Amino acid sequence: MGLFGLLAGFGVARYPWLVGGGWLLHVLWDALVHPLGVASYAPEGYRFVCLGFDVLVGVKILLDSRE
């Protein structure tokens, strides 16, 4: 866990666009872990909230990294 934190900190400081892109790729993880039509341990609306949150945060980081 500490290694991931170190890499994320380095990414934010040096390559924020990479962090934003990685956050957007997390959408794929969410879609694979919580596919539609399959019973899941997560509440019904969770998959949409999580997908939406990941897209918003990823796009925000990418837009901010252009400055």
Residue pairs with C-beta under 8 A, 6 or more apart in sequence:
8 19
11 18
11 19
11 22
12 19
16 61
16 64
16 65
17 61
17 62
17 65
17 66
19 61
19 65
20 58
20 59
20 60
20 61
20 62
20 64
20 65
21 58
21 62
23 54
23 57
23 58
23 61
24 54
24 55
24 58
24 59
24 62
26 54
26 58
27 51
27 54
27 55
27 58
30 47
30 50
30 51
30 54
31 51
34 40
34 42
34 46
34 47
34 50
36 47
40 46
40 47
